[in-house]
Amino acid sequence: MIWAQLLAYVTGTVNQELLLRNEYLAAENRILKAQIKGRLLLSQEEKVTLAEIAHRLGRKALEEVARAAQPDTILGWYRKLIGKKFDGSRFRQRVGRPRIAEEIERLVVRMTKENPSWGYDRMVRALANLGYRLSDQTVGNLLRRHNLSPRVVKKLEQLEMVVPRQN
């Protein structure tokens, strides 16, 4: 029986001390907030910290102590935090086939400029000789991405031959 009374006394004392600390901190926050002019700007980390504590505290208690922002705002920060955490974006994969490597893309563009008379099929065979397997459609897509085609390059070279460059 003595242990139960002693335990009740100790927990009551600790509880009373915590209540006094909370009351002091709430009063101090009110005073400091009154001295700040305008809005209080918080970093994202500060918002996350307040939101996590506010969620555990609950709306009723938060309405009594919240000074940095309105309780609804702080709980909104928590909802966004949870939404980001469970949105699944880390596990999403890109749709479609993977892009062609930059090295191969540069090679196709260079080959097109150096050999304007080659069509897509000829270019595919030349790339196969170098050990790269691409389809003629892929070569066409790469050249379109760079606003090139064998015909356009050939026309540009013919124009350069007809119209001399002025330096």
Secondary structure, DSSP 4 states (H G I P E B T S, - for coil): -HHHHHHHHHHHHHHHHHHHHHHHHHHHHHHHHHHS-SPPP--HHHHHHHHHHHHHH-HHHHHHH--SS-HHHHHHHHHHHHHHHTS-GGG---SSSPPPPHHHHHHHHHHHHH-TT--HHHHHHHHHHTT----HHHHHHHHHHTT--HHHHHHHHHHHHHS----
